[in-house]
Amino acid sequence: MLANAAKERDRGERKSVQGGVSGIDQAGGRLRLMLWILAAIVSHCITPPGDRSRSRGQPAGGSALSFAAFVAYPARMTTSTAQSRSGAADASRDCAAVLVTYFPDTEVLVTVLAATLPQVDRVIVVDNGSPDGLEDALRDLIASGRVAVRRLGRNYGIAYAHNRGLEEILAAGYRHALILDQDSIPQPGMVAALASAVDDAAASGLSISAAGPRYVDPRTGQEPFFAGLGRWRFRRLTCADANGAPYIPVDCLISSGMFVPASVLRDVGLMREDLFIDEVDTEWCLRARARGYRCIGACLAMMAHTLGSDTIEINFSRSRHVPIHSPVRLYYIVRNGILLSRMPHVPSTWWMPNFKRLAAQLVLFSTVVSPRLRNLAMMLRGLRDGVFNRSGPYGATHARR
């Protein structure tokens, strides 16, 4: 009887938690949540002293970069344009790009396409519910036959949009796919440098899942690091660590600028659409890693790219610019970070430092960056939905990202 009662009690406890991802038991989920709370308590996110305007949530650097400065920025990058070799000169004929849009600045979008088209054979623009007028702005490019616009009608999320474009690229028989955001401007030679880095890494015996460029945020002039896994914090990898090689092995890449062999997409699969947005690229990179592939950063490939709607400067042991996100994006960042931590192919060397990062973001966006209460509410909702394994879009409609 006691054994039967214990079984019933255990069954009731399992039902109290909704649908954990396979391979992660309830006790493990509770332990990770306790670690997350502990990380929040010891979080070291501190507002810069002596700068009370920023401590009230004012973004660093004032207003967003002007369009003219944004467009001109790639020309100011000091890194030399990569020279084609190992067949990379023909990369444009073997590669098509998918570019996802959502209420784009059409002037910037035309510039992105003008910088991309000389480097690829075709660009598929997948639009996530923007208003009419996109085709008019791209009329000449569409008429050339090298740009196609696929309207989804509403916002299905970035993963869904990526997948529709990637499916079209795979069906057309291209050997490589390039993924771009609507505000990412490739430097001339970027795709050739990515293809060359993949060839070099493959020649050294690595199985490459994707290559990504270095990129600079035009608003700050800073070049973010490539991400490596670590026990307590992410390793900051730069091309200075490559010892003169044209690439550096990394663990995760951002989706914009990602250059992926079609064979890898067929083996690993496409993006997880239930994540909707945020950590979609991370999940794919870690899924590929679990299958024996490695991502690389291509040291001679460059791109201008912005993260977040703005940035805020934080000074703690070192100065850095942290991207500012809308409350709904903070929801996805927290929720998807927790969802990834429950996936069997995501190692503790990702979710442990990510919990520390989420704790720091919870403190920062609820105390420093406006709207503080809204930020806190959405992040707590993300925490709740992550714990209860809820995915998909937040609500019926979504704020513009």
C-alpha positions as CSV (number, residue, x, y, z in Angstrom):
1,M,0.0,0.0,0.0
2,L,2.8,2.4,0.9
3,A,4.4,1.7,-2.4
4,N,1.2,2.4,-4.3
5,A,0.7,5.6,-2.4
6,A,4.2,6.7,-3.2
7,K,3.6,6.0,-6.9
8,E,0.4,8.0,-6.9
9,R,2.1,10.9,-5.1
10,D,4.9,10.8,-7.6
11,R,2.5,10.7,-10.5
12,G,0.7,13.7,-9.1
13,E,4.0,15.7,-8.9
14,R,4.9,14.9,-12.5
15,K,1.5,16.2,-13.6
16,S,2.0,19.5,-11.8
17,V,4.6,20.6,-14.3
18,Q,3.6,21.0,-17.9
19,G,5.4,19.0,-20.7
20,G,9.1,19.1,-19.9
21,V,11.4,18.5,-22.9
22,S,12.5,14.9,-23.2
23,G,15.7,14.0,-21.3
24,I,15.2,16.6,-18.5
25,D,13.5,15.4,-15.3
26,Q,11.5,17.5,-12.8
27,A,14.3,17.6,-10.2
28,G,16.8,18.9,-12.8
29,G,14.4,21.6,-13.8
30,R,14.0,22.7,-10.2
31,L,17.7,22.7,-9.7
32,R,18.2,25.0,-12.7
33,L,15.5,27.3,-11.5
34,M,17.2,27.5,-8.1
35,L,20.5,28.3,-9.9
36,W,18.8,31.0,-11.8
37,I,17.4,32.6,-8.6
38,L,20.9,32.4,-7.0
39,A,22.4,34.1,-10.0
40,A,19.9,36.9,-9.8
41,I,20.9,37.5,-6.1
42,V,24.6,37.7,-6.9
43,S,24.2,39.5,-10.2
44,H,26.8,42.2,-10.8
45,C,25.0,44.5,-13.1
46,I,25.8,48.0,-11.8
47,T,24.8,51.4,-13.3
48,P,27.8,53.6,-14.3
49,P,28.6,55.9,-11.4
50,G,28.4,59.6,-12.0
51,D,26.1,59.3,-15.0
52,R,22.6,59.8,-13.7
53,S,21.1,60.6,-17.1
54,R,21.9,57.0,-18.2
55,S,20.9,55.6,-14.8
56,R,17.4,56.9,-15.6
57,G,17.3,54.8,-18.7
58,Q,18.7,57.2,-21.3
59,P,20.5,55.2,-24.1
60,A,24.2,55.7,-24.6
61,G,25.1,57.7,-27.6
62,G,21.8,59.6,-27.8
63,S,19.6,59.0,-30.9
64,A,20.0,56.2,-33.4
65,L,22.7,56.5,-36.1
66,S,21.7,58.5,-39.1
67,F,20.9,56.7,-42.3
68,A,23.9,58.2,-44.1
69,A,26.3,57.2,-41.4
70,F,24.8,53.7,-41.2
71,V,25.2,53.2,-45.0
72,A,28.7,54.6,-45.1
73,Y,30.0,52.6,-42.2
74,P,31.2,49.5,-44.1
75,A,33.6,51.7,-46.1
76,R,35.3,52.7,-42.8
77,M,36.0,49.2,-41.6
78,T,39.7,48.7,-41.5
79,T,39.8,45.0,-42.2
80,S,41.0,44.2,-45.7
81,T,38.4,42.7,-48.1
82,A,39.0,39.0,-48.4
83,Q,40.6,37.6,-51.5
84,S,38.8,34.7,-53.2
85,R,40.5,31.4,-53.2
86,S,39.7,27.7,-53.0
87,G,36.8,28.2,-55.3
88,A,35.3,31.0,-53.2
89,A,35.3,33.3,-56.3
90,D,32.3,31.3,-57.5
91,A,30.5,31.5,-54.2
92,S,27.9,33.9,-55.6
93,R,26.7,31.3,-58.2
94,D,26.3,28.6,-55.5
95,C,24.6,30.8,-52.9
96,A,21.2,32.4,-52.4
97,A,20.2,34.6,-49.5
98,V,17.1,34.8,-47.4
99,L,16.4,38.2,-45.9
100,V,13.6,38.6,-43.4
101,T,11.8,41.9,-43.1
102,Y,9.4,43.3,-40.5
103,F,8.4,47.0,-41.0
104,P,11.7,47.7,-42.7
105,D,13.2,51.1,-43.5
106,T,13.0,50.7,-47.2
107,E,15.9,53.0,-47.9
108,V,18.2,50.9,-45.7
109,L,16.7,47.7,-47.2
110,V,17.6,48.8,-50.7
111,T,21.1,49.5,-49.6
112,V,21.3,46.1,-47.9
113,L,20.2,44.5,-51.2
114,A,22.6,46.5,-53.3
115,A,25.4,45.3,-51.1
116,T,24.3,41.7,-51.1
117,L,23.3,41.1,-54.8
118,P,26.9,41.3,-56.2
119,Q,27.8,38.5,-53.8
120,V,25.0,36.0,-54.2
121,D,22.9,34.7,-57.1
122,R,19.5,35.6,-55.7
123,V,17.9,37.1,-52.6
124,I,14.5,35.9,-51.3
125,V,12.9,38.6,-49.1
126,V,10.4,37.0,-46.7
127,D,8.2,39.6,-45.1
128,N,6.5,39.1,-41.7
129,G,3.4,41.2,-42.1
130,S,4.7,44.7,-43.1
131,P,2.3,47.1,-44.7
132,D,1.9,47.6,-48.4
133,G,4.6,49.4,-50.3
134,L,7.5,47.0,-50.0
135,E,7.2,45.8,-53.6
136,D,7.0,49.4,-54.9
137,A,10.2,50.2,-53.1
138,L,11.9,47.2,-54.6
139,R,10.3,47.3,-58.0
140,D,13.5,47.6,-60.0
141,L,15.3,44.9,-58.1
142,I,12.3,42.6,-58.5
143,A,12.2,43.3,-62.2
144,S,15.8,42.1,-62.5
145,G,14.7,38.6,-61.5
146,R,17.3,38.3,-58.8
147,V,15.0,39.5,-55.9
148,A,11.8,37.8,-54.9
149,V,9.4,39.0,-52.2
150,R,7.4,36.4,-50.3
151,R,4.7,38.0,-48.1
152,L,3.5,36.0,-45.1
153,G,0.6,38.3,-44.3
154,R,1.3,38.5,-40.6
155,N,4.1,38.1,-38.2
156,Y,4.8,34.4,-37.9
157,G,8.2,34.9,-36.2
158,I,11.7,35.0,-37.6
159,A,12.3,31.3,-37.5
160,Y,9.2,30.6,-39.6
161,A,10.2,33.2,-42.1
162,H,13.8,31.9,-42.2
163,N,12.5,28.4,-42.9
164,R,10.2,29.5,-45.8
165,G,13.2,31.1,-47.5
166,L,15.6,28.3,-46.7
167,E,13.1,25.8,-48.1
168,E,13.0,27.7,-51.4
169,I,16.8,27.9,-51.5
170,L,17.1,24.1,-50.9
171,A,14.5,23.3,-53.5
172,A,16.3,25.4,-56.1
173,G,19.5,23.4,-55.6
174,Y,21.8,26.0,-54.2
175,R,24.9,24.7,-52.4
176,H,24.9,27.4,-49.7
177,A,22.4,29.7,-48.0
178,L,23.1,33.1,-46.5
179,I,20.8,34.5,-43.8
180,L,20.5,38.3,-43.4
181,D,18.6,40.8,-41.3
182,Q,17.0,43.8,-42.8
183,D,19.6,46.2,-41.4
184,S,22.8,44.1,-42.0
185,I,25.1,45.6,-44.7
186,P,27.7,43.1,-45.9
187,Q,31.1,44.5,-46.8
188,P,32.3,43.7,-50.4
189,G,33.8,40.2,-50.5
190,M,32.0,39.0,-47.3
191,V,30.4,36.0,-48.9
192,A,33.6,35.0,-50.7
193,A,35.5,35.3,-47.4
194,L,32.8,33.1,-45.6
195,A,33.1,30.5,-48.4
196,S,36.9,30.5,-48.2
197,A,36.9,30.1,-44.5
198,V,34.5,27.1,-44.8
199,D,36.9,25.5,-47.3
200,D,39.9,26.1,-45.2
201,A,38.3,24.7,-42.0
202,A,37.0,21.7,-43.9
203,A,40.5,21.1,-45.3
204,S,41.8,21.0,-41.7
205,G,39.3,18.2,-40.9
206,L,36.5,20.2,-39.3
207,S,32.9,19.5,-40.2
208,I,31.5,23.0,-40.5
209,S,27.8,23.8,-39.7
210,A,28.0,27.5,-40.5
211,A,30.4,30.4,-40.9
212,G,29.7,33.9,-39.6
213,P,31.3,37.3,-40.3
214,R,32.8,39.8,-37.9
215,Y,30.5,42.7,-37.5
216,V,30.5,46.2,-36.1
217,D,27.6,48.1,-34.6
218,P,27.7,51.5,-36.4
219,R,26.1,53.3,-33.4
220,T,29.0,52.4,-31.1
221,G,31.9,51.5,-33.4
222,Q,32.3,48.3,-31.3
223,E,32.9,44.8,-32.7
224,P,31.2,42.2,-30.5
225,F,33.1,39.0,-29.8
226,F,32.3,35.5,-31.0
227,A,30.8,33.3,-28.4
228,G,32.4,30.2,-26.9
229,L,30.9,28.0,-24.2
230,G,32.2,28.1,-20.6
231,R,31.3,26.8,-17.2
232,W,30.4,30.1,-15.5
233,R,30.6,32.6,-18.3
234,F,30.7,32.7,-22.1
235,R,34.2,32.8,-23.6
236,R,34.9,36.0,-25.6
237,L,36.6,34.8,-28.8
238,T,38.1,37.2,-31.3
239,C,40.2,36.8,-34.4
240,A,43.2,37.8,-32.3
241,D,42.9,34.2,-30.9
242,A,43.0,32.7,-34.3
243,N,46.9,32.9,-34.5
244,G,46.9,34.2,-38.0
245,A,44.3,31.7,-39.4
246,P,41.5,33.1,-41.5
247,Y,38.9,31.5,-39.2
248,I,38.3,30.7,-35.5
249,P,36.2,27.8,-34.2
250,V,33.3,29.1,-32.1
251,D,30.2,27.6,-30.5
252,C,27.4,30.0,-31.5
253,L,26.8,32.6,-34.2
254,I,24.1,35.2,-34.7
255,S,21.8,34.4,-37.6
256,S,22.5,37.5,-39.6
257,G,25.4,36.8,-41.9
258,M,25.3,33.1,-41.2
259,F,26.6,31.2,-44.3
260,V,25.3,27.6,-44.2
261,P,26.0,24.6,-46.5
262,A,22.8,23.2,-47.9
263,S,24.0,19.7,-46.9
264,V,24.1,20.7,-43.3
265,L,20.6,22.2,-43.4
266,R,19.4,18.8,-44.7
267,D,21.2,16.9,-42.0
268,V,20.6,19.1,-39.0
269,G,17.2,20.5,-40.0
270,L,15.8,24.0,-40.2
271,M,15.1,26.5,-37.4
272,R,12.7,25.8,-34.5
273,E,9.6,27.8,-35.3
274,D,8.1,27.4,-31.8
275,L,10.8,29.7,-30.5
276,F,9.4,32.5,-32.7
277,I,12.3,34.9,-32.1
278,D,15.4,35.1,-30.0
279,E,17.9,32.2,-29.4
280,V,16.7,30.6,-32.7
281,D,20.2,30.8,-34.0
282,T,21.7,29.6,-30.8
283,E,19.5,26.6,-30.6
284,W,20.3,25.7,-34.2
285,C,24.1,26.1,-33.7
286,L,24.0,23.9,-30.5
287,R,21.8,21.3,-32.3
288,A,24.4,21.1,-35.1
289,R,27.2,21.0,-32.5
290,A,25.5,17.9,-30.9
291,R,25.7,16.2,-34.3
292,G,29.5,16.8,-34.6
293,Y,29.6,20.1,-36.5
294,R,31.4,23.3,-35.5
295,C,30.6,26.9,-36.3
296,I,33.5,29.2,-37.3
297,G,34.0,32.9,-37.3
298,A,35.5,34.1,-40.6
299,C,38.1,36.7,-39.8
300,L,38.2,38.4,-43.2
301,A,34.4,38.7,-43.6
302,M,32.9,41.9,-42.3
303,M,29.4,43.3,-41.9
304,A,27.7,46.4,-40.4
305,H,24.9,45.2,-38.1
306,T,22.9,46.6,-35.2
307,L,21.6,44.7,-32.2
308,G,18.6,46.0,-30.3
309,S,16.7,49.3,-30.8
310,D,19.5,51.2,-29.1
311,T,22.3,50.6,-26.6
312,I,23.2,51.6,-23.0
313,E,26.7,51.9,-21.8
314,I,27.6,49.9,-18.6
315,N,30.8,50.3,-16.6
316,F,31.7,47.4,-14.4
317,S,35.3,46.2,-14.5
318,R,35.1,47.3,-18.2
319,S,33.0,49.5,-20.4
320,R,30.5,47.8,-22.7
321,H,27.4,48.7,-24.7
322,V,24.4,46.5,-23.9
323,P,21.6,46.3,-26.6
324,I,18.2,47.7,-25.5
325,H,15.2,45.5,-26.4
326,S,11.5,46.1,-26.2
327,P,9.5,44.5,-23.4
328,V,8.1,41.8,-25.7
329,R,11.6,40.9,-26.9
330,L,12.7,40.6,-23.3
331,Y,9.9,38.1,-22.8
332,Y,11.2,36.0,-25.6
333,I,14.9,36.3,-24.4
334,V,14.0,35.0,-21.0
335,R,11.5,32.4,-22.0
336,N,13.6,30.9,-24.8
337,G,16.7,30.9,-22.7
338,I,14.9,28.7,-20.2
339,L,13.4,26.6,-22.9
340,L,16.8,26.0,-24.4
341,S,18.2,25.0,-21.0
342,R,15.7,22.1,-20.9
343,M,16.7,20.7,-24.3
344,P,18.9,17.6,-24.2
345,H,21.4,18.9,-26.8
346,V,22.0,22.1,-25.0
347,P,25.0,21.7,-22.6
348,S,25.3,23.1,-19.1
349,T,28.3,25.2,-20.5
350,W,25.6,27.2,-22.3
351,W,22.7,27.4,-19.9
352,M,24.7,28.1,-16.8
353,P,26.4,31.3,-18.1
354,N,23.2,32.2,-19.8
355,F,21.3,32.1,-16.5
356,K,23.8,34.5,-15.1
357,R,23.3,36.8,-18.1
358,L,19.5,36.6,-17.8
359,A,19.8,37.6,-14.1
360,A,21.9,40.6,-15.0
361,Q,19.4,41.6,-17.7
362,L,16.5,41.2,-15.2
363,V,18.2,43.7,-12.9
364,L,19.3,46.1,-15.6
365,F,16.0,46.3,-17.5
366,S,13.8,46.5,-14.3
367,T,15.9,49.2,-12.6
368,V,17.7,51.2,-15.2
369,V,16.1,51.0,-18.7
370,S,12.6,52.4,-19.2
371,P,9.8,51.2,-19.2
372,R,11.1,49.5,-16.0
373,L,7.9,48.0,-14.7
374,R,6.8,46.8,-18.1
375,N,10.2,45.2,-18.7
376,L,10.0,43.5,-15.3
377,A,6.5,42.2,-16.0
378,M,7.4,40.8,-19.4
379,M,10.6,39.1,-18.2
380,L,8.7,37.5,-15.3
381,R,6.1,36.2,-17.8
382,G,8.9,34.8,-19.9
383,L,10.3,33.1,-16.8
384,R,6.9,31.6,-16.0
385,D,6.3,30.4,-19.5
386,G,9.8,29.0,-19.8
387,V,9.3,27.0,-16.6
388,F,6.0,25.7,-17.8
389,N,7.4,24.9,-21.3
390,R,5.2,27.3,-23.2
391,S,6.4,28.2,-26.6
392,G,5.1,29.9,-29.7
393,P,4.1,33.6,-30.2
394,Y,3.2,35.8,-27.2
395,G,-0.5,36.7,-27.5
396,A,-2.5,37.2,-30.6
397,T,-0.6,40.3,-31.7
398,H,3.0,41.5,-31.1
399,A,4.7,44.8,-30.6
400,R,7.0,45.8,-33.4
401,R,10.5,44.5,-32.7
